[in-house]
Amino acid sequence: MTTFVELLLGGLSIGSVYALIALGFVVIFKATEVVNFAHASLLLAGGYVTAVLHDDIGFWPALLVGIAGAATVGAAIEFFVMRRYRGSDHSVLAIVTIGVDILLITELTRRMGTDVLALGDPWGNEVVQIGGITLAQTRI
């Protein structure tokens, strides 16, 4: 029974992350009526900035800079790319976001290379035991 509860709580944890990402897609779609295929790339851009800066300035300031960096990249994409196609068919805008996604992924892949970047999260890799249930702190 404890294995079931551990798997259930782990699934709820990762499902919550997926729900937040899906909520981002929904908010963007409701605001613009365009499916933004570059959404995941913008998340990756924020994560990349956080991973690069966390050793120098700490996790929480790096996280704030990563959020601001992703917002800045998103605003720049809106200003320099998306506005040119405003008023076009929604399928054209969706295809443009696919192109933006490819560009962002290519650039981030080029910058990262084969390095594995750690985020330096403050909660570590410890486990918490509550009763007979064992959960990783990252899942809590």
MARKOLDO-953007 format. One line per 4 residues: number of its first residue (from 1); for each residue x, y, z of N, C-alpha, C, O, CB. Coordinates in nm, 4 decimals. Glycine has a CB too. Example, Ala and Ser with C-alpha at 12.3 -4.5 7.8 and 13.67 -1.06 7.14 Angstrom:
% residues 2
1> 1.3190 -0.5690 0.7800 1.2300 -0.4500 0.7800 1.3200 -0.3300 0.7800 1.4236 -0.3319 0.8465 1.1308 -0.4473 0.9046 ~ 1.2850 -0.2250 0.7080 1.3670 -0.1060 0.7140 1.2900 0.0030 0.7870 1.3409 0.1138 0.8039 1.4084 -0.0598 0.5725 $
END
This chain:
% residues 140
1> 0.0823 -0.1205 0.0000 0.0000 0.0000 0.0000 0.0860 0.1259 0.0000 0.0500 0.2267 -0.0608 -0.0932 0.0004 0.1207 ~ 0.2017 0.1191 0.0698 0.2867 0.2386 0.0740 0.3439 0.2704 -0.0637 0.3603 0.3875 -0.0981 0.4007 0.2196 0.1748 ~ 0.3739 0.1693 -0.1417 0.4240 0.1933 -0.2778 0.3185 0.2651 -0.3596 0.3508 0.3556 -0.4366 0.4639 0.0605 -0.3465 ~ 0.1935 0.2263 -0.3441 0.0849 0.2920 -0.4166 0.0757 0.4390 -0.3780 0.0621 0.5248 -0.4651 -0.0488 0.2214 -0.3890 $
5> 0.0830 0.4690 -0.2489 0.0730 0.6079 -0.2025 0.1933 0.6886 -0.2513 0.1780 0.8035 -0.2925 0.0636 0.6134 -0.0478 ~ 0.3128 0.6294 -0.2468 0.4322 0.6990 -0.2965 0.4186 0.7315 -0.4449 0.4485 0.8429 -0.4877 0.5582 0.6138 -0.2725 ~ 0.3736 0.6339 -0.5225 0.3557 0.6568 -0.6660 0.2444 0.7575 -0.6922 0.2550 0.8387 -0.7840 0.3251 0.5251 -0.7378 ~ 0.1386 0.7531 -0.6132 0.0288 0.8479 -0.6281 0.0755 0.9905 -0.6008 0.0456 1.0816 -0.6780 -0.0861 0.8112 -0.5342 $
9> 0.1483 1.0101 -0.4917 0.1975 1.1434 -0.4585 0.3007 1.1928 -0.5600 0.3015 1.3107 -0.5954 0.2581 1.1433 -0.3188 ~ 0.3872 1.1034 -0.6065 0.4830 1.1415 -0.7108 0.4124 1.1790 -0.8400 0.4504 1.2756 -0.9061 0.5815 1.0279 -0.7368 ~ 0.3097 1.1029 -0.8761 0.2320 1.1344 -0.9960 0.1575 1.2660 -0.9841 0.1497 1.3421 -1.0805 0.1340 1.0238 -1.0246 ~ 0.1023 1.2934 -0.8654 0.0353 1.4221 -0.8441 0.1342 1.5384 -0.8529 0.1012 1.6459 -0.9031 -0.0353 1.4235 -0.7077 $
13> 0.2547 1.5153 -0.8035 0.3572 1.6188 -0.8084 0.3953 1.6531 -0.9523 0.3931 1.7701 -0.9905 0.4805 1.5742 -0.7309 ~ 0.4296 1.5537 -1.0311 0.4695 1.5798 -1.1695 0.3496 1.6250 -1.2527 0.3640 1.7047 -1.3454 0.5334 1.4542 -1.2319 ~ 0.2321 1.5739 -1.2192 0.1110 1.6180 -1.2871 0.0816 1.7646 -1.2622 0.0291 1.8333 -1.3499 -0.0063 1.5347 -1.2432 ~ 0.1151 1.8133 -1.1430 0.0964 1.9555 -1.1130 0.1874 2.0426 -1.1994 0.1475 2.1498 -1.2449 0.1236 1.9826 -0.9643 $
17> 0.3094 1.9952 -1.2215 0.4011 2.0694 -1.3092 0.3459 2.0723 -1.4518 0.3470 2.1765 -1.5173 0.5432 2.0054 -1.3075 ~ 0.2979 1.9581 -1.4988 0.2391 1.9519 -1.6330 0.1159 2.0417 -1.6415 0.0925 2.1048 -1.7446 0.2018 1.8064 -1.6694 ~ 0.0377 2.0480 -1.5354 -0.0817 2.1333 -1.5337 -0.0434 2.2806 -1.5431 -0.1118 2.3581 -1.6101 -0.1641 2.1084 -1.4061 ~ 0.0651 2.3200 -1.4769 0.1102 2.4590 -1.4866 0.1553 2.4929 -1.6287 0.1268 2.6016 -1.6790 0.2247 2.4847 -1.3876 $
21> 0.2249 2.4006 -1.6925 0.2680 2.4227 -1.8307 0.1458 2.4311 -1.9222 0.1394 2.5175 -2.0096 0.3635 2.3093 -1.8776 ~ 0.0495 2.3421 -1.9022 -0.0722 2.3450 -1.9835 -0.1501 2.4737 -1.9594 -0.2083 2.5296 -2.0524 -0.1605 2.2230 -1.9527 ~ -0.1515 2.5206 -1.8355 -0.2186 2.6462 -1.8048 -0.1550 2.7621 -1.8812 -0.2242 2.8533 -1.9265 -0.2145 2.6735 -1.6543 ~ -0.0217 2.7575 -1.8949 0.0462 2.8592 -1.9752 0.0003 2.8568 -2.1197 -0.0233 2.9619 -2.1794 0.1963 2.8396 -1.9689 $
25> -0.0127 2.7353 -2.1772 -0.0642 2.7233 -2.3141 -0.2046 2.7814 -2.3246 -0.2357 2.8523 -2.4203 -0.0646 2.5762 -2.3588 ~ -0.2891 2.7515 -2.2270 -0.4284 2.7981 -2.2311 -0.4356 2.9498 -2.2198 -0.5109 3.0141 -2.2930 -0.5103 2.7332 -2.1184 ~ -0.3581 3.0071 -2.1287 -0.3599 3.1527 -2.1116 -0.3151 3.2216 -2.2399 -0.3764 3.3193 -2.2830 -0.2695 3.1951 -1.9938 ~ -0.2085 3.1712 -2.3009 -0.1604 3.2300 -2.4261 -0.2640 3.2140 -2.5364 -0.2884 3.3075 -2.6127 -0.0275 3.1656 -2.4686 $
29> -0.3250 3.0962 -2.5456 -0.4251 3.0735 -2.6505 -0.5471 3.1625 -2.6303 -0.5986 3.2190 -2.7267 -0.4677 2.9260 -2.6530 ~ -0.5939 3.1758 -2.5072 -0.7114 3.2592 -2.4810 -0.6821 3.4070 -2.5074 -0.7706 3.4812 -2.5499 -0.7587 3.2402 -2.3364 ~ -0.5595 3.4493 -2.4825 -0.5245 3.5897 -2.5029 -0.5015 3.6225 -2.6491 -0.5343 3.7323 -2.6940 -0.4014 3.6246 -2.4232 ~ -0.4447 3.5276 -2.7248 -0.4062 3.5582 -2.8628 -0.4822 3.4793 -2.9673 -0.4779 3.5131 -3.0856 -0.2611 3.5336 -2.8805 $
33> -0.5522 3.3742 -2.9254 -0.6219 3.2825 -3.0151 -0.5274 3.2132 -3.1137 -0.5663 3.1756 -3.2243 -0.7291 3.3573 -3.0914 ~ -0.4022 3.1975 -3.0699 -0.3003 3.1291 -3.1498 -0.2318 3.0266 -3.0604 -0.1987 3.0566 -2.9456 -0.1962 3.2307 -3.2100 ~ -0.2103 2.9066 -3.1116 -0.1344 2.8070 -3.0379 0.0129 2.8448 -3.0495 0.0674 2.8534 -3.1595 -0.1614 2.6615 -3.0919 ~ 0.0763 2.8671 -2.9349 0.2157 2.9095 -2.9327 0.3045 2.7872 -2.9133 0.3180 2.7366 -2.8019 0.2405 3.0145 -2.8207 $
37> 0.3642 2.7407 -3.0208 0.4504 2.6235 -3.0135 0.5869 2.6557 -2.9536 0.6645 2.5644 -2.9253 0.4678 2.5639 -3.1510 ~ 0.6172 2.7829 -2.9340 0.7448 2.8231 -2.8753 0.7374 2.8331 -2.7236 0.8351 2.8724 -2.6599 0.7892 2.9559 -2.9332 ~ 0.6246 2.7986 -2.6652 0.6055 2.8096 -2.5203 0.7102 2.7289 -2.4431 0.7701 2.7800 -2.3484 0.4650 2.7626 -2.4821 ~ 0.7321 2.6062 -2.4819 0.8291 2.5216 -2.4114 0.9716 2.5754 -2.4265 1.0527 2.5634 -2.3347 0.8218 2.3773 -2.4639 $
41> 1.0014 2.6336 -2.5401 1.1348 2.6908 -2.5607 1.1580 2.8100 -2.4693 1.2694 2.8313 -2.4214 1.1532 2.7326 -2.7066 ~ 1.0543 2.8867 -2.4456 1.0680 2.9994 -2.3536 1.0888 2.9501 -2.2105 1.1640 3.0109 -2.1343 0.9443 3.0903 -2.3611 ~ 1.0229 2.8410 -2.1738 1.0478 2.7808 -2.0425 1.1933 2.7346 -2.0328 1.2592 2.7534 -1.9306 0.9514 2.6616 -2.0175 ~ 1.2415 2.6743 -2.1401 1.3799 2.6283 -2.1428 1.4770 2.7456 -2.1334 1.5808 2.7345 -2.0681 1.4067 2.5478 -2.2701 $
45> 1.4453 2.8563 -2.1968 1.5318 2.9742 -2.1904 1.5428 3.0251 -2.0466 1.6520 3.0593 -2.0012 1.4781 3.0857 -2.2826 ~ 1.4317 3.0302 -1.9758 1.4353 3.0713 -1.8358 1.5137 2.9742 -1.7495 1.5893 3.0157 -1.6617 1.2950 3.0851 -1.7821 ~ 1.4959 2.8449 -1.7742 1.5721 2.7439 -1.7009 1.7204 2.7527 -1.7296 1.8028 2.7339 -1.6401 1.5221 2.6058 -1.7350 ~ 1.7549 2.7812 -1.8545 1.8959 2.7950 -1.8926 1.9608 2.9122 -1.8185 2.0706 2.8987 -1.7645 1.9089 2.8146 -2.0454 $
49> 1.8934 3.0258 -1.8161 1.9478 3.1430 -1.7467 1.9643 3.1123 -1.5982 2.0652 3.1486 -1.5378 1.8559 3.2666 -1.7666 ~ 1.8662 3.0462 -1.5401 1.8748 3.0097 -1.3983 1.9923 2.9167 -1.3735 2.0662 2.9357 -1.2769 1.7446 2.9433 -1.3515 ~ 2.0111 2.8171 -1.4581 2.1195 2.7203 -1.4405 2.2564 2.7848 -1.4563 2.3510 2.7488 -1.3862 2.1048 2.6064 -1.5400 ~ 2.2670 2.8798 -1.5482 2.3968 2.9440 -1.5719 2.4340 3.0373 -1.4562 2.5513 3.0478 -1.4204 2.3941 3.0226 -1.7046 $
53> 2.3353 3.1044 -1.3983 2.3644 3.2068 -1.2980 2.3615 3.1591 -1.1535 2.4082 3.2314 -1.0655 2.2684 3.3168 -1.3128 ~ 2.3085 3.0404 -1.1256 2.2872 3.0031 -0.9857 2.4156 2.9915 -0.9041 2.4135 3.0168 -0.7837 2.2139 2.8734 -0.9796 ~ 2.5267 2.9542 -0.9662 2.6528 2.9464 -0.8916 2.7040 3.0847 -0.8528 2.7652 3.1014 -0.7473 2.7587 2.8734 -0.9743 ~ 2.6789 3.1829 -0.9375 2.7317 3.3176 -0.9141 2.6478 3.3995 -0.8173 2.7018 3.4700 -0.7321 2.7422 3.3911 -1.0442 $
57> 2.5148 3.3902 -0.8301 2.4301 3.4787 -0.7494 2.3343 3.4042 -0.6568 2.2583 3.4681 -0.5839 2.3511 3.5687 -0.8397 ~ 2.3358 3.2727 -0.6578 2.2450 3.1955 -0.5732 2.1195 3.1558 -0.6508 2.0897 3.2109 -0.7568 2.2068 3.2760 -0.4478 ~ 2.0471 3.0591 -0.5951 1.9326 3.0036 -0.6670 1.8190 3.1033 -0.6823 1.7721 3.1256 -0.7939 1.8822 2.8807 -0.5964 ~ 1.7735 3.1637 -0.5733 1.6542 3.2490 -0.5803 1.6750 3.3725 -0.6672 1.5879 3.4029 -0.7488 1.6134 3.2919 -0.4411 $
61> 1.7870 3.4459 -0.6538 1.8087 3.5569 -0.7479 1.8215 3.5084 -0.8926 1.7733 3.5743 -0.9848 1.9342 3.6349 -0.7088 ~ 1.8866 3.3928 -0.9124 1.8993 3.3386 -1.0482 1.7628 3.3010 -1.1034 1.7369 3.3191 -1.2224 1.9928 3.2161 -1.0495 ~ 1.6756 3.2489 -1.0186 1.5403 3.2155 -1.0620 1.4651 3.3409 -1.1054 1.3963 3.3400 -1.2075 1.4638 3.1440 -0.9498 ~ 1.4782 3.4483 -1.0284 1.4123 3.5743 -1.0662 1.4675 3.6290 -1.1973 1.3920 3.6775 -1.2814 1.4290 3.6788 -0.9553 $
65> 1.6000 3.6211 -1.2147 1.6610 3.6662 -1.3400 1.6175 3.5760 -1.4554 1.5950 3.6241 -1.5664 1.8155 3.6679 -1.3281 ~ 1.6054 3.4449 -1.4299 1.5581 3.3523 -1.5332 1.4160 3.3830 -1.5767 1.3847 3.3788 -1.6957 1.5662 3.2094 -1.4833 ~ 1.3294 3.4140 -1.4803 1.1912 3.4511 -1.5134 1.1897 3.5801 -1.5939 1.1202 3.5907 -1.6949 1.1060 3.4669 -1.3852 ~ 1.2673 3.6783 -1.5482 1.2742 3.8063 -1.6211 1.3348 3.7863 -1.7603 1.2920 3.8500 -1.8566 1.3577 3.9099 -1.5411 $
69> 1.4340 3.6983 -1.7707 1.4955 3.6714 -1.9005 1.3978 3.6063 -1.9975 1.3914 3.6440 -2.1145 1.6172 3.5827 -1.8831 ~ 1.3213 3.5083 -1.9486 1.2220 3.4436 -2.0351 1.1145 3.5428 -2.0767 1.0687 3.5408 -2.1909 1.1580 3.3232 -1.9637 ~ 1.0739 3.6299 -1.9841 0.9743 3.7325 -2.0177 1.0294 3.8309 -2.1205 0.9572 3.8751 -2.2098 0.9302 3.8081 -1.8913 ~ 1.1564 3.8646 -2.1074 1.2190 3.9562 -2.2029 1.2288 3.8930 -2.3417 1.2002 3.9581 -2.4421 1.3586 3.9973 -2.1538 $
73> 1.2689 3.7670 -2.3469 1.2756 3.6972 -2.4760 1.1367 3.6880 -2.5376 1.1204 3.7096 -2.6576 1.3363 3.5555 -2.4591 ~ 1.0366 3.6561 -2.4562 0.8987 3.6497 -2.5059 0.8494 3.7841 -2.5578 0.7832 3.7909 -2.6613 0.8061 3.6007 -2.3963 ~ 0.8820 3.8912 -2.4852 0.8420 4.0253 -2.5300 0.9135 4.0639 -2.6591 0.8541 4.1258 -2.7474 0.8713 4.1292 -2.4208 ~ 1.0411 4.0273 -2.6699 1.1156 4.0571 -2.7924 1.0584 3.9802 -2.9108 1.0477 4.0346 -3.0207 1.2644 4.0233 -2.7746 $
77> 1.0216 3.8546 -2.8894 0.9600 3.7761 -2.9970 0.8277 3.8393 -3.0389 0.7979 3.8502 -3.1579 0.9377 3.6294 -2.9523 ~ 0.7497 3.8805 -2.9409 0.6216 3.9465 -2.9721 0.6446 4.0744 -3.0517 0.5782 4.0986 -3.1525 0.5437 3.9785 -2.8425 ~ 0.7398 4.1567 -3.0054 0.7618 4.2870 -3.0676 0.8231 4.2761 -3.2063 0.7786 4.3435 -3.2992 0.8504 4.3713 -2.9799 ~ 0.9256 4.1914 -3.2213 0.9991 4.1869 -3.3472 0.9447 4.0868 -3.4493 0.9672 4.1034 -3.5692 1.1410 4.1549 -3.3193 $
81> 0.8737 3.9832 -3.4040 0.8295 3.8793 -3.4969 0.6777 3.8741 -3.5092 0.6230 3.8878 -3.6186 0.8817 3.7440 -3.4524 ~ 0.6110 3.8547 -3.3975 0.4669 3.8278 -3.4020 0.3852 3.9471 -3.4514 0.2841 3.9287 -3.5193 0.4183 3.7874 -3.2647 ~ 0.4269 4.0669 -3.4190 0.3512 4.1852 -3.4615 0.3492 4.2020 -3.6133 0.2556 4.2601 -3.6682 0.4098 4.3097 -3.3976 ~ 0.4496 4.1526 -3.6791 0.4537 4.1615 -3.8256 0.3442 4.0788 -3.8907 0.2994 4.1090 -4.0013 0.5893 4.1161 -3.8773 $
85> 0.3012 3.9736 -3.8208 0.2008 3.8829 -3.8771 0.0645 3.9002 -3.8113 -0.0275 3.8233 -3.8392 0.2466 3.7387 -3.8624 ~ 0.0503 3.9986 -3.7255 -0.0780 4.0242 -3.6609 -0.1796 4.0586 -3.7679 -0.1504 4.1370 -3.8582 -0.0670 4.1383 -3.5558 ~ -0.2959 4.0023 -3.7592 -0.3977 4.0230 -3.8606 -0.3968 3.9154 -3.9671 -0.4910 3.9046 -4.0456 -0.3797 4.1567 -3.9242 ~ -0.2909 3.8356 -3.9706 -0.2856 3.7237 -4.0646 -0.3727 3.6105 -4.0121 -0.4256 3.6162 -3.9011 -0.1394 3.6753 -4.0861 $
89> -0.3857 3.5105 -4.0927 -0.4583 3.3915 -4.0525 -0.3900 3.3293 -3.9301 -0.2676 3.3344 -3.9180 -0.4662 3.2899 -4.1694 ~ -0.4682 3.2713 -3.8405 -0.4125 3.2123 -3.7188 -0.3177 3.0971 -3.7492 -0.2247 3.0718 -3.6725 -0.5243 3.1639 -3.6286 ~ -0.3396 3.0280 -3.8586 -0.2482 2.9192 -3.8933 -0.1103 2.9738 -3.9303 -0.0092 2.9085 -3.9045 -0.3054 2.8362 -4.0095 ~ -0.1054 3.0921 -3.9899 0.0239 3.1545 -4.0217 0.0984 3.1864 -3.8931 0.2187 3.1621 -3.8831 0.0044 3.2833 -4.1063 $
93> 0.0274 3.2409 -3.7946 0.0916 3.2726 -3.6676 0.1391 3.1470 -3.5955 0.2448 3.1478 -3.5323 -0.0040 3.3504 -3.5789 ~ 0.0625 3.0406 -3.6045 0.1044 2.9151 -3.5431 0.2317 2.8626 -3.6090 0.3212 2.8133 -3.5403 -0.0076 2.8105 -3.5528 ~ 0.2403 2.8727 -3.7395 0.3602 2.8285 -3.8113 0.4795 2.9170 -3.7758 0.5921 2.8684 -3.7656 0.3359 2.8302 -3.9638 ~ 0.4552 3.0458 -3.7573 0.5627 3.1359 -3.7150 0.6153 3.0938 -3.5777 0.7361 3.0966 -3.5542 0.5128 3.2829 -3.7114 $
97> 0.5257 3.0549 -3.4870 0.5723 3.0109 -3.3551 0.6527 2.8814 -3.3641 0.7420 2.8587 -3.2824 0.4534 2.9917 -3.2606 ~ 0.6227 2.7967 -3.4613 0.7046 2.6769 -3.4825 0.8460 2.7185 -3.5243 0.9442 2.6619 -3.4762 0.6403 2.5837 -3.5905 ~ 0.8561 2.8166 -3.6130 0.9868 2.8675 -3.6537 1.0628 2.9297 -3.5380 1.1833 2.9088 -3.5243 0.9709 2.9691 -3.7643 ~ 0.9932 3.0061 -3.4542 1.0562 3.0656 -3.3361 1.1044 2.9552 -3.2418 1.2129 2.9650 -3.1844 0.9571 3.1605 -3.2628 $
101> 1.0244 2.8515 -3.2263 1.0628 2.7385 -3.1423 1.1907 2.6740 -3.1939 1.2816 2.6451 -3.1160 0.9499 2.6350 -3.1364 ~ 1.1984 2.6515 -3.3235 1.3183 2.5900 -3.3824 1.4402 2.6783 -3.3596 1.5474 2.6280 -3.3258 1.2983 2.5651 -3.5337 ~ 1.4254 2.8087 -3.3774 1.5378 2.9001 -3.3556 1.5836 2.9002 -3.2099 1.7035 2.8946 -3.1822 1.4993 3.0415 -3.3976 ~ 1.4885 2.9065 -3.1173 1.5250 2.9082 -2.9757 1.5922 2.7769 -2.9332 1.6943 2.7783 -2.8646 1.4005 2.9339 -2.8895 $
105> 1.5347 2.6650 -2.9741 1.5919 2.5346 -2.9385 1.7324 2.5195 -2.9964 1.8226 2.4694 -2.9292 1.5014 2.4203 -2.9887 ~ 1.7506 2.5626 -3.1198 1.8825 2.5523 -3.1831 1.9847 2.6368 -3.1095 2.0960 2.5906 -3.0841 1.8755 2.5951 -3.3300 ~ 1.9494 2.7590 -3.0750 2.0432 2.8468 -3.0051 2.0733 2.7955 -2.8646 2.1887 2.7966 -2.8218 1.9875 2.9889 -2.9980 ~ 1.9715 2.7512 -2.7931 1.9957 2.7004 -2.6580 2.0776 2.5711 -2.6618 2.1626 2.5493 -2.5755 1.8624 2.6764 -2.5850 $
109> 2.0527 2.4866 -2.7597 2.1313 2.3642 -2.7743 2.2762 2.3975 -2.8070 2.3681 2.3341 -2.7552 2.0714 2.2740 -2.8834 ~ 2.2963 2.4961 -2.8924 2.4318 2.5380 -2.9269 2.5050 2.5910 -2.8037 2.6232 2.5624 -2.7846 2.4284 2.6450 -3.0371 ~ 2.4361 2.6672 -2.7211 2.4989 2.7234 -2.6014 2.5291 2.6165 -2.4965 2.6338 2.6204 -2.4319 2.4094 2.8304 -2.5411 ~ 2.4380 2.5216 -2.4797 2.4568 2.4185 -2.3771 2.5563 2.3122 -2.4209 2.6363 2.2643 -2.3405 2.3237 2.3531 -2.3433 $
113> 2.5513 2.2759 -2.5474 2.6389 2.1701 -2.5953 2.6039 2.0389 -2.5284 2.4870 2.0019 -2.5188 2.7855 2.2052 -2.5703 ~ 2.7062 1.9691 -2.4822 2.6837 1.8408 -2.4161 2.6861 1.8531 -2.2640 2.6804 1.7524 -2.1935 2.7881 1.7406 -2.4609 ~ 2.6942 1.9753 -2.2137 2.6986 1.9966 -2.0692 2.5633 1.9640 -2.0061 2.4578 1.9901 -2.0638 2.7388 2.1418 -2.0372 ~ 2.5693 1.9075 -1.8888 2.4496 1.8880 -1.8083 2.4481 2.0008 -1.7064 2.5355 2.0079 -1.6200 2.4470 1.7456 -1.7388 $
117> 2.3499 2.0882 -1.7160 2.3433 2.2043 -1.6282 2.2518 2.1738 -1.5096 2.1357 2.1363 -1.5264 2.2932 2.3290 -1.7056 ~ 2.3067 2.1909 -1.3901 2.2268 2.1720 -1.2691 2.1646 2.3054 -1.2304 2.2259 2.4107 -1.2481 2.3135 2.1150 -1.1524 ~ 2.0439 2.3008 -1.1781 1.9767 2.4243 -1.1374 2.0194 2.4715 -0.9994 1.9924 2.5860 -0.9630 1.8273 2.4047 -1.1397 ~ 2.0847 2.3874 -0.9228 2.1278 2.4295 -0.7898 2.0098 2.4545 -0.6974 2.0116 2.5491 -0.6186 2.2129 2.5545 -0.7994 $
121> 1.9091 2.3719 -0.7064 1.7883 2.3921 -0.6280 1.8176 2.3882 -0.4782 1.9026 2.3108 -0.4341 1.6845 2.2869 -0.6638 ~ 1.7487 2.4704 -0.3998 1.7795 2.4814 -0.2570 1.7297 2.3635 -0.1741 1.7719 2.3487 -0.0594 1.7207 2.6077 -0.2026 ~ 1.6431 2.2806 -0.2265 1.5868 2.1728 -0.1462 1.6705 2.0463 -0.1506 1.6439 1.9534 -0.0744 1.4476 2.1423 -0.1923 ~ 1.7690 2.0395 -0.2358 1.8624 1.9277 -0.2367 1.8020 1.7976 -0.2853 1.6962 1.7953 -0.3481 1.9170 1.9078 -0.1008 $
125> 1.8717 1.6894 -0.2547 1.8270 1.5583 -0.3012 1.7939 1.4663 -0.1846 1.8090 1.3445 -0.1944 1.9334 1.4942 -0.3894 ~ 1.7493 1.5245 -0.0756 1.7127 1.4479 0.0425 1.5760 1.3825 0.0238 1.4985 1.4203 -0.0641 1.7124 1.5376 0.1667 ~ 1.5488 1.2845 0.1080 1.4171 1.2209 0.1090 1.3529 1.2436 0.2450 1.4207 1.2548 0.3471 1.4276 1.0686 0.0773 ~ 1.2211 1.2500 0.2436 1.1443 1.2708 0.3652 1.0612 1.1458 0.3883 0.9981 1.0943 0.2960 1.0543 1.3988 0.3558 $
129> 1.0612 1.0973 0.5113 0.9799 0.9806 0.5446 0.8678 1.0243 0.6385 0.8915 1.0779 0.7468 1.0667 0.8680 0.6096 ~ 0.7466 0.9997 0.5938 0.6272 1.0290 0.6731 0.5553 0.8967 0.6921 0.4975 0.8415 0.5985 0.5340 1.1372 0.6035 ~ 0.5598 0.8476 0.8132 0.5067 0.7134 0.8361 0.5925 0.6132 0.7613 0.7141 0.6100 0.7802 0.3584 0.7031 0.7914 ~ 0.5325 0.5324 0.6780 0.6071 0.4377 0.5964 0.6278 0.4859 0.4540 0.6757 0.4113 0.3686 0.5370 0.3059 0.5947 $
133> 0.5914 0.6112 0.4287 0.5967 0.6660 0.2926 0.7236 0.7481 0.2771 0.7541 0.8330 0.3609 0.4710 0.7530 0.2616 ~ 0.7968 0.7229 0.1709 0.9196 0.7952 0.1422 0.8985 0.8822 0.0181 0.8583 0.8335 -0.0875 1.0386 0.6969 0.1219 ~ 0.9268 1.0139 0.0336 0.9114 1.1079 -0.0787 1.0384 1.1898 -0.0927 1.1005 1.2277 0.0066 0.7881 1.2014 -0.0581 ~ 1.0760 1.2164 -0.2150 1.1891 1.3056 -0.2402 1.1453 1.4494 -0.2125 1.0316 1.4873 -0.2405 1.2417 1.2904 -0.3869 $
137> 1.2379 1.5291 -0.1569 1.2045 1.6690 -0.1284 1.1695 1.7449 -0.2557 1.0896 1.8385 -0.2519 1.3208 1.7381 -0.0572 ~ 1.2278 1.7061 -0.3670 1.1963 1.7746 -0.4920 1.0530 1.7523 -0.5336 0.9984 1.8323 -0.6095 1.2887 1.7288 -0.6017 ~ 0.9898 1.6453 -0.4860 0.8492 1.6176 -0.5195 0.7530 1.6913 -0.4275 0.6354 1.7083 -0.4600 0.8218 1.4678 -0.5122 ~ 0.8032 1.7348 -0.3133 0.7170 1.8059 -0.2192 0.7093 1.9516 -0.2583 0.6414 2.0298 -0.1918 0.7684 1.7914 -0.0747 $
END
